[in-house]
Amino acid sequence: MHAYRTHTCGQLRSEQVGETVRLSGWINRKRDHGNLLFIDLRDHYGVTQVVVDTSHPLFAEIEAARLETVITVTGKVVARSAETI
């Protein structure tokens, strides 16, 4: 396992739902939806959407991060619901 990632952004598929993974990349886009912050995390292999809610201890720090900031995130892979695809 690599120190900064277990997968690349281009590797995640439905087979990984439920697994805890670590991704590293840069913030390509951010969207604030009130209690949720959506981040498009990009690496050389693809883009993965990361969702952070306001209860996360680092929410304010992540919210303040600029586009192109390089971050590492660890979290559980969750499938999108049918209405959000």
All heavy atoms as an XYZ file, in Angstrom:
673
protein
N       0.847     -1.177      0.000
C       0.000      0.000      0.000
C       0.894      1.242      0.000
O       1.873      1.321      0.715
C      -0.922     -0.013      1.222
C      -1.739      1.233      1.325
S      -3.073      1.271      2.545
C      -2.472      0.394      3.925
N       0.512      2.199     -0.786
C       1.226      3.469     -0.879
C       0.848      4.355      0.308
O      -0.271      4.304      0.802
C       0.839      4.158     -2.196
C       1.697      5.301     -2.548
N       1.500      6.551     -2.042
C       2.769      5.391     -3.371
C       2.401      7.377     -2.533
N       3.184      6.696     -3.349
N       1.772      5.176      0.773
C       1.526      6.016      1.951
C       0.426      7.056      1.706
O      -0.260      7.456      2.639
C       2.809      6.724      2.360
N       0.265      7.483      0.447
C      -0.688      8.551      0.157
C      -1.983      8.070     -0.473
O      -2.913      8.851     -0.608
C      -0.045      9.592     -0.763
C       1.121     10.274     -0.121
C       2.418     10.024     -0.556
C       0.938     11.155      0.938
C       3.498     10.648      0.044
C       2.009     11.784      1.543
C       3.279     11.528      1.091
O       4.344     12.141      1.691
N      -2.042      6.823     -0.890
C      -3.270      6.338     -1.514
C      -3.341      4.817     -1.509
O      -2.324      4.142     -1.534
C      -3.388      6.843     -2.945
C      -2.321      6.316     -3.879
C      -2.582      6.654     -5.340
N      -2.900      8.018     -5.576
C      -2.084      8.902     -6.154
N      -0.897      8.525     -6.557
N      -2.469     10.128     -6.343
N      -4.567      4.340     -1.422
C      -4.814      2.910     -1.610
C      -5.322      2.663     -3.022
O      -5.221      1.554     -3.529
C      -5.860      2.383     -0.612
O      -7.081      3.125     -0.781
C      -5.364      2.494      0.819
N      -5.904      3.692     -3.628
C      -6.461      3.628     -4.979
C      -6.206      4.963     -5.668
O      -5.977      5.967     -5.000
C      -7.980      3.402     -4.942
C      -8.390      2.100     -4.352
N      -8.419      1.872     -2.987
C      -8.785      0.946     -4.928
C      -8.816      0.641     -2.763
N      -9.043      0.051     -3.926
N      -6.327      4.970     -6.973
C      -6.342      6.232     -7.706
C      -7.797      6.635     -7.915
O      -8.709      5.815     -7.761
C      -5.647      6.099     -9.077
O      -6.412      5.217     -9.900
C      -4.215      5.600     -8.929
N      -8.005      7.893     -8.270
C      -9.378      8.359     -8.501
C     -10.036      7.609     -9.658
O     -11.236      7.404     -9.664
C      -9.387      9.865     -8.777
S      -8.973     10.857     -7.329
N      -9.254      7.160    -10.629
C      -9.806      6.433    -11.761
C     -10.111      4.971    -11.485
O     -10.750      4.310    -12.300
N      -9.702      4.446    -10.343
C      -9.889      3.021    -10.042
C     -11.206      2.684     -9.368
O     -11.635      1.541     -9.426
C      -8.782      2.528     -9.104
C      -7.474      2.258     -9.760
C      -6.482      1.720     -8.747
O      -6.355      2.258     -7.651
N      -5.774      0.666     -9.114
N     -11.818      3.617     -8.687
C     -12.974      3.284     -7.854
C     -14.172      2.875     -8.703
O     -14.546      3.558     -9.656
C     -13.344      4.449     -6.944
C     -12.284      4.804     -5.904
C     -12.778      5.957     -5.040
C     -11.926      3.609     -5.048
N     -14.771      1.763     -8.332
C     -15.934      1.204     -9.018
C     -16.917      0.700     -7.960
O     -16.633      0.711     -6.763
C     -15.521      0.022     -9.919
C     -14.534      0.385    -11.007
C     -15.220      1.183    -12.123
N     -14.313      1.476    -13.215
C     -13.598      2.594    -13.328
N     -13.672      3.519    -12.392
N     -12.812      2.791    -14.359
N     -18.030      0.194     -8.409
C     -19.053     -0.297     -7.483
C     -18.531     -1.439     -6.609
O     -19.040     -1.663     -5.515
C     -20.303     -0.738     -8.244
O     -19.999     -1.750     -9.176
N     -17.511     -2.138     -7.061
C     -16.932     -3.227     -6.262
C     -16.308     -2.728     -4.965
O     -16.154     -3.478     -4.018
C     -15.877     -3.995     -7.069
C     -16.417     -4.767     -8.246
C     -16.644     -3.902     -9.479
O     -15.965     -2.869     -9.654
O     -17.537     -4.248    -10.253
N     -15.937     -1.449     -4.909
C     -15.308     -0.901     -3.714
C     -16.308     -0.306     -2.719
O     -15.910      0.148     -1.647
C     -14.286      0.189     -4.082
C     -12.963     -0.344     -4.554
C     -12.958     -0.695     -6.028
O     -13.668     -0.095     -6.818
N     -12.146     -1.667     -6.401
N     -17.596     -0.313     -3.037
C     -18.594      0.247     -2.122
C     -18.474     -0.448     -0.769
O     -18.385     -1.666     -0.683
C     -20.026      0.101     -2.693
C     -21.069      0.431     -1.639
C     -20.196      1.000     -3.907
N     -18.401      0.353      0.279
C     -18.259     -0.164      1.633
C     -16.827     -0.212      2.129
O     -16.588     -0.293      3.327
N     -15.863     -0.176      1.216
C     -14.452     -0.208      1.611
C     -14.000      1.172      2.085
O     -14.497      2.192      1.622
C     -13.562     -0.596      0.423
C     -13.670     -2.019     -0.004
C     -12.713     -2.335     -1.158
O     -11.666     -1.646     -1.305
O     -13.016     -3.263     -1.915
N     -13.033      1.192      2.968
C     -12.379      2.435      3.353
C     -11.149      2.583      2.469
O     -10.331      1.664      2.383
C     -11.981      2.419      4.835
O     -13.178      2.303      5.619
C     -11.247      3.689      5.230
N     -11.058      3.727      1.786
C      -9.962      3.970      0.850
C      -9.293      5.300      1.174
O      -9.862      6.147      1.864
C     -10.445      3.971     -0.617
C     -11.074      2.636     -0.984
C     -11.413      5.112     -0.882
N      -8.089      5.466      0.675
C      -7.352      6.731      0.802
C      -7.017      7.199     -0.614
O      -6.449      6.449     -1.408
C      -6.068      6.535      1.602
C      -5.283      7.838      1.742
C      -3.994      7.668      2.542
N      -4.306      7.159      3.876
C      -3.712      6.112      4.423
N      -2.790      5.445      3.778
N      -4.047      5.714      5.630
N      -7.372      8.454     -0.912
C      -7.102      9.055     -2.210
C      -6.278     10.312     -2.018
O      -6.444     11.023     -1.022
C      -8.411      9.433     -2.919
C      -9.426      8.332     -3.182
C     -10.706      8.929     -3.737
C      -8.856      7.301     -4.136
N      -5.435     10.601     -2.967
C      -4.670     11.847     -2.964
C      -4.823     12.497     -4.320
O      -4.835     11.829     -5.356
C      -3.191     11.583     -2.701
O      -3.003     11.133     -1.388
N      -4.947     13.812     -4.304
C      -5.078     14.553     -5.548
C      -5.267     16.019     -5.240
O      -5.069     16.466     -4.105
N      -5.662     16.768     -6.242
C      -5.884     18.181     -6.022
C      -7.362     18.508     -6.155
O      -8.109     17.817     -6.833
C      -5.032     19.033     -6.947
C      -5.251     18.839     -8.403
C      -6.117     19.535     -9.203
C      -4.605     17.898     -9.269
N      -6.049     19.085    -10.495
C      -5.121     18.085    -10.562
C      -3.635     16.917     -9.061
C      -4.706     17.322    -11.652
C      -3.232     16.157    -10.150
C      -3.755     16.368    -11.420
N      -7.774     19.566     -5.467
C      -9.171     19.996     -5.511
C      -9.410     20.643     -6.860
O      -8.847     21.692     -7.170
C      -9.489     20.978     -4.363
C      -9.278     20.303     -3.008
C     -10.920     21.505     -4.501
C      -9.396     21.256     -1.823
N     -10.233     19.996     -7.666
C     -10.530     20.489     -8.998
C     -11.732     21.435     -8.986
O     -11.772     22.410     -9.717
C     -10.790     19.312     -9.935
C     -10.874     19.722    -11.371
O      -9.900     20.209    -11.923
N     -12.030     19.551    -11.979
N     -12.704     21.123     -8.110
C     -13.935     21.919     -8.023
C     -14.550     21.704     -6.651
O     -14.435     20.617     -6.084
C     -14.903     21.450     -9.114
C     -16.155     22.247     -9.212
C     -16.958     21.811    -10.419
N     -18.222     22.529    -10.416
C     -19.332     22.078    -10.943
N     -19.348     20.922    -11.547
N     -20.429     22.781    -10.882
N     -15.221     22.732     -6.127
C     -15.929     22.617     -4.845
C     -17.327     23.192     -5.017
O     -17.515     24.200     -5.676
C     -15.224     23.399     -3.736
C     -13.910     22.845     -3.326
C     -13.353     23.413     -2.037
C     -13.458     24.896     -1.887
N     -12.794     25.383     -0.664
N     -18.304     22.523     -4.384
C     -19.682     23.002     -4.387
C     -20.220     22.901     -2.967
O     -20.192     21.843     -2.360
C     -20.539     22.160     -5.336
C     -20.087     22.299     -6.777
C     -20.794     21.358     -7.731
N     -20.760     19.938     -7.415
C     -19.709     19.145     -7.543
N     -18.546     19.627     -7.921
N     -19.788     17.865     -7.267
N     -20.707     24.021     -2.462
C     -21.243     24.086     -1.102
C     -22.758     23.972     -1.173
O     -23.415     24.796     -1.792
C     -20.833     25.407     -0.448
C     -21.166     25.446      1.031
O     -21.938     24.593      1.507
O     -20.647     26.347      1.713
N     -23.309     22.936     -0.550
C     -24.758     22.709     -0.529
C     -25.275     22.789      0.906
O     -26.008     21.914      1.360
C     -25.091     21.353     -1.147
C     -24.913     21.330     -2.613
N     -25.960     21.338     -3.500
C     -23.798     21.316     -3.380
C     -25.513     21.315     -4.736
N     -24.193     21.305     -4.682
N     -24.874     23.826      1.610
C     -25.347     24.008      2.980
C     -24.610     23.125      3.950
O     -23.511     23.445      4.370
N     -25.206     21.994      4.309
C     -24.579     21.086      5.271
C     -23.580     20.123      4.643
O     -22.951     19.356      5.349
C     -25.646     20.281      6.011
C     -26.448     21.144      6.956
O     -25.979     22.174      7.418
N     -27.667     20.729      7.237
N     -23.454     20.158      3.323
C     -22.544     19.263      2.618
C     -21.624     20.057      1.705
O     -22.046     21.024      1.069
C     -23.313     18.251      1.767
C     -24.195     17.255      2.491
C     -24.970     16.422      1.482
C     -23.368     16.355      3.383
N     -20.384     19.622      1.631
C     -19.419     20.196      0.713
C     -19.007     19.093     -0.253
O     -18.567     18.021      0.170
C     -18.202     20.709      1.484
C     -17.105     21.391      0.683
C     -17.636     22.654      0.018
C     -15.933     21.738      1.598
N     -19.200     19.342     -1.541
C     -18.831     18.386     -2.575
C     -17.515     18.830     -3.192
O     -17.386     19.982     -3.611
C     -19.909     18.304     -3.658
C     -21.193     17.714     -3.181
C     -22.159     18.499     -2.585
C     -21.437     16.360     -3.319
C     -23.352     17.962     -2.138
C     -22.628     15.803     -2.872
C     -23.577     16.600     -2.277
N     -16.552     17.932     -3.234
C     -15.241     18.224     -3.805
C     -14.988     17.236     -4.937
O     -15.141     16.023     -4.752
C     -14.132     18.079     -2.747
C     -14.331     19.092     -1.632
C     -12.751     18.202     -3.383
C     -13.411     18.889     -0.454
N     -14.616     17.757     -6.098
C     -14.137     16.908     -7.179
C     -12.641     16.798     -7.007
O     -11.903     17.778     -7.203
C     -14.481     17.500     -8.542
C     -15.970     17.504     -8.823
O     -16.702     16.743     -8.158
O     -16.412     18.259     -9.705
N     -12.192     15.625     -6.574
C     -10.774     15.365     -6.338
C     -10.197     14.746     -7.601
O     -10.695     13.729     -8.087
C     -10.605     14.412     -5.149
C      -9.178     14.151     -4.714
C      -8.554     15.410     -4.117
C      -9.126     13.008     -3.708
N      -9.144     15.346     -8.138
C      -8.560     14.892     -9.398
C      -7.123     14.438     -9.173
O      -6.379     15.063     -8.424
C      -8.576     16.034    -10.409
C      -7.947     15.672    -11.747
C      -7.985     16.824    -12.720
N      -9.317     17.163    -13.152
C     -10.023     16.519    -14.080
N      -9.502     15.456    -14.664
N     -11.218     16.913    -14.419
N      -6.789     13.321     -9.811
C      -5.386     12.904     -9.890
C      -5.091     12.630    -11.360
O      -5.902     12.962    -12.224
C      -5.080     11.712     -8.967
C      -5.795     10.424     -9.336
O      -6.399     10.345    -10.436
O      -5.757      9.480     -8.530
N      -3.956     12.054    -11.662
C      -3.572     11.825    -13.063
C      -4.430     10.761    -13.734
O      -4.353     10.595    -14.945
C      -2.097     11.419    -13.152
C      -1.171     12.502    -12.741
N      -0.948     13.625    -13.491
C      -0.422     12.654    -11.624
C      -0.105     14.414    -12.868
N       0.236     13.853    -11.720
N      -5.271     10.062    -12.975
C      -6.015      8.927    -13.500
C      -7.515      9.164    -13.608
O      -8.211      8.386    -14.235
C      -5.766      7.694    -12.613
C      -4.304      7.418    -12.449
C      -3.624      7.844    -11.316
C      -3.585      6.753    -13.437
C      -2.261      7.612    -11.168
C      -2.226      6.511    -13.302
C      -1.569      6.949    -12.163
O      -0.227      6.724    -12.022
N      -8.029     10.213    -12.969
C      -9.468     10.463    -13.035
C      -9.927     11.442    -11.966
O      -9.128     12.123    -11.330
N     -11.246     11.472    -11.780
C     -11.886     12.379    -10.826
C     -12.826     11.562     -9.949
O     -13.549     10.696    -10.432
C     -12.695     13.473    -11.550
C     -13.395     14.383    -10.556
C     -11.807     14.285    -12.466
N     -12.812     11.848     -8.654
C     -13.719     11.218     -7.702
C     -14.403     12.305     -6.891
O     -13.751     13.262     -6.469
C     -12.961     10.270     -6.752
O     -12.370      9.225     -7.521
C     -13.891      9.656     -5.709
N     -15.706     12.151     -6.684
C     -16.431     13.113     -5.855
C     -16.276     12.731     -4.386
O     -16.528     11.595     -4.001
C     -17.908     13.126     -6.224
C     -18.699     14.168     -5.452
C     -20.151     14.164     -5.856
O     -20.890     13.251     -5.549
N     -20.538     15.208     -6.564
N     -15.863     13.704     -3.591
C     -15.715     13.535     -2.150
C     -16.775     14.395     -1.480
O     -16.969     15.550     -1.862
C     -14.305     13.980     -1.686
C     -14.174     13.888     -0.184
C     -13.229     13.155     -2.380
N     -17.474     13.842     -0.497
C     -18.526     14.577      0.211
C     -18.108     14.709      1.674
O     -17.765     13.725      2.318
C     -19.886     13.845      0.113
C     -20.966     14.646      0.821
C     -20.252     13.596     -1.341
N     -18.146     15.948      2.168
C     -17.785     16.227      3.559
C     -18.953     16.961      4.198
O     -19.443     17.940      3.639
C     -16.519     17.113      3.642
C     -16.102     17.320      5.089
C     -15.388     16.525      2.823
N     -19.423     16.487      5.354
C     -20.517     17.213      6.014
C     -19.984     18.085      7.141
O     -18.841     17.950      7.568
C     -21.655     16.298      6.452
C     -21.338     15.431      7.649
O     -20.429     15.763      8.413
O     -22.045     14.438      7.834
N     -20.819     18.991      7.593
C     -20.397     20.008      8.561
C     -19.968     19.418      9.895
O     -19.272     20.082     10.654
C     -21.516     21.032      8.808
O     -22.697     20.340      9.218
C     -21.808     21.847      7.568
N     -20.350     18.187     10.199
C     -19.967     17.586     11.474
C     -18.513     17.104     11.480
O     -17.981     16.792     12.542
C     -20.900     16.424     11.816
O     -20.715     15.355     10.899
N     -17.876     17.034     10.319
C     -16.483     16.578     10.251
C     -15.580     17.612     10.923
O     -15.717     18.807     10.688
C     -16.054     16.362      8.798
C     -14.775     15.618      8.673
N     -13.549     16.208      8.900
C     -14.526     14.325      8.372
C     -12.593     15.311      8.727
N     -13.167     14.165      8.409
N     -14.642     17.172     11.764
C     -13.790     18.113     12.500
C     -12.948     19.021     11.601
O     -12.566     20.110     12.015
C     -12.906     17.227     13.371
C     -13.207     15.826     13.024
C     -14.385     15.787     12.111
N     -12.654     18.607     10.388
C     -11.832     19.417      9.487
C     -12.662     20.160      8.436
O     -12.108     20.689      7.473
C     -10.787     18.543      8.794
C      -9.746     17.916      9.717
C      -8.834     16.980      8.934
C      -8.935     18.987     10.413
N     -13.984     20.220      8.631
C     -14.856     20.836      7.630
C     -14.411     22.268      7.302
O     -14.281     22.622      6.130
C     -16.313     20.828      8.079
C     -17.239     21.446      7.072
C     -17.724     20.703      6.017
C     -17.603     22.790      7.167
C     -18.563     21.268      5.070
C     -18.445     23.366      6.234
C     -18.928     22.597      5.179
N     -14.190     23.096      8.305
C     -13.829     24.502      8.070
C     -12.515     24.616      7.300
O     -12.375     25.460      6.409
C     -13.743     25.256      9.387
N     -11.565     23.755      7.625
C     -10.273     23.778      6.938
C     -10.423     23.360      5.472
O      -9.836     23.968      4.573
C      -9.298     22.846      7.660
C      -7.881     23.017      7.247
C      -6.945     22.198      8.131
O      -7.263     21.944      9.300
O      -5.870     21.837      7.618
N     -11.221     22.331      5.236
C     -11.450     21.869      3.866
C     -12.239     22.916      3.083
O     -11.951     23.184      1.922
C     -12.177     20.510      3.872
C     -11.282     19.450      4.507
C     -12.576     20.102      2.467
C     -11.989     18.159      4.824
N     -13.217     23.525      3.728
C     -14.027     24.553      3.080
C     -13.164     25.744      2.665
O     -13.379     26.349      1.613
C     -15.143     25.001      4.022
C     -16.125     25.962      3.410
C     -17.224     26.327      4.384
O     -16.941     26.531      5.580
O     -18.367     26.420      3.934
N     -12.159     26.078      3.457
C     -11.291     27.218      3.167
C     -10.205     26.896      2.133
O      -9.595     27.813      1.587
C     -10.641     27.711      4.460
N      -9.969     25.628      1.859
C      -8.916     25.245      0.911
C      -9.250     25.763     -0.480
O     -10.400     25.718     -0.923
C      -8.757     23.727      0.889
N      -8.233     26.250     -1.166
C      -8.410     26.792     -2.517
C      -8.401     25.681     -3.558
O      -7.881     24.586     -3.311
C      -7.280     27.754     -2.836
C      -7.247     28.965     -1.980
C      -6.048     29.783     -2.347
N      -6.070     31.051     -1.662
C      -5.488     32.127     -2.128
N      -4.815     32.085     -3.258
N      -5.552     33.258     -1.460
N      -8.922     26.003     -4.729
C      -8.809     25.088     -5.864
C      -7.331     24.839     -6.131
O      -6.495     25.715     -5.894
C      -9.479     25.676     -7.101
C     -10.976     25.927     -6.998
C     -11.499     26.464     -8.318
C     -11.737     24.679     -6.586
N      -7.016     23.652     -6.600
C      -5.655     23.206     -6.886
C      -4.870     22.821     -5.634
O      -3.724     22.407     -5.750
C      -4.863     24.241     -7.697
C      -5.500     24.600     -9.024
C      -5.523     23.450    -10.020
O      -4.561     22.676    -10.080
O      -6.528     23.342    -10.751
N      -5.476     22.944     -4.437
C      -4.808     22.494     -3.220
C      -4.714     20.967     -3.253
O      -5.687     20.288     -3.572
C      -5.598     22.940     -1.976
O      -5.668     24.360     -1.951
C      -4.957     22.436     -0.692
N      -3.556     20.435     -2.923
C      -3.355     18.988     -2.890
C      -3.761     18.477     -1.516
O      -3.335     19.006     -0.493
C      -1.894     18.622     -3.195
C      -1.673     17.120     -3.068
C      -1.513     19.101     -4.589
N      -4.623     17.447     -1.511
C      -5.099     16.871     -0.255
C      -5.075     15.348     -0.336
O      -5.040     14.770     -1.419
C      -6.528     17.343      0.109
C      -7.541     16.923     -0.959
C      -6.558     18.862      0.328
C      -8.998     17.208     -0.584
N      -5.085     14.726      0.821
C      -5.274     13.283      0.952
C      -6.517     13.089      1.796
O      -6.657     13.717      2.845
C      -4.064     12.623      1.634
O      -2.912     12.813      0.806
C      -4.279     11.134      1.842
N      -7.433     12.245      1.325
C      -8.659     11.974      2.071
C      -8.783     10.476      2.304
O      -8.391      9.670      1.473
C      -9.922     12.496      1.342
C      -9.899     13.996      1.233
C     -10.076     11.872     -0.023
N      -9.310     10.123      3.460
C      -9.583      8.731      3.788
C     -11.050      8.647      4.160
O     -11.552      9.446      4.948
C      -8.723      8.267      4.976
O      -7.348      8.438      4.633
C      -8.986      6.800      5.296
N     -11.751      7.692      3.565
C     -13.171      7.548      3.860
C     -13.762      6.322      3.214
O     -13.086      5.593      2.479
N     -15.027      6.115      3.505
C     -15.750      4.954      2.996
C     -16.346      5.269      1.635
O     -16.910      6.345      1.423
C     -16.863      4.560      3.967
C     -17.531      3.239      3.596
C     -18.507      2.807      4.641
C     -17.716      2.329      5.839
N     -18.498      1.604      6.812
N     -16.235      4.327      0.711
C     -16.830      4.467     -0.612
C     -18.323      4.212     -0.483
O     -18.757      3.188      0.064
C     -16.209      3.477     -1.624
C     -16.888      3.589     -2.985
C     -14.711      3.693     -1.742
N     -19.119      5.164     -0.963
C     -20.571      5.084     -0.884
C     -21.141      5.191     -2.294
O     -20.742      6.076     -3.065
C     -21.132      6.231     -0.001
C     -22.654      6.188      0.038
C     -20.538      6.174      1.383
N     -22.069      4.324     -2.631
C     -22.723      4.380     -3.942
C     -23.721      5.536     -3.966
O     -24.373      5.817     -2.958
C     -23.443      3.065     -4.237
N     -23.817      6.184     -5.108
C     -24.806      7.233     -5.254
C     -26.183      6.592     -5.349
O     -26.337      5.512     -5.919
C     -24.537      8.023     -6.534
C     -23.233      8.774     -6.473
C     -22.905      9.352     -7.808
N     -23.280     10.757     -7.811
C     -23.072     11.560     -8.834
N     -22.510     11.111     -9.934
N     -23.422     12.824     -8.760
N     -27.164      7.289     -4.794
C     -28.537      6.787     -4.911
C     -29.023      6.992     -6.349
O     -28.478      7.822     -7.084
C     -29.456      7.514     -3.927
O     -29.475      8.896     -4.218
N     -30.024      6.257     -6.752
C     -30.508      6.302     -8.136
C     -30.921      7.716     -8.554
O     -30.674      8.133     -9.683
C     -31.686      5.347     -8.306
N     -31.517      8.469     -7.632
C     -31.966      9.824     -7.990
C     -30.824     10.839     -8.108
O     -31.037     11.935     -8.614
C     -33.047     10.347     -7.033
C     -32.621     10.456     -5.602
C     -32.860      9.191     -4.772
O     -33.344      8.186     -5.322
O     -32.537      9.232     -3.587
N     -29.621     10.501     -7.665
C     -28.504     11.444     -7.767
C     -27.514     11.106     -8.874
O     -26.502     11.778     -9.029
C     -27.729     11.547     -6.430
O     -27.197     10.263     -6.114
C     -28.620     12.045     -5.312
N     -27.812     10.057     -9.634
C     -26.913      9.668    -10.738
C     -27.187     10.540    -11.946
O     -28.289     10.773    -12.318
C     -27.057      8.176    -11.080
C     -26.589      7.344     -9.912
C     -26.301      7.817    -12.336
C     -26.741      5.860    -10.064
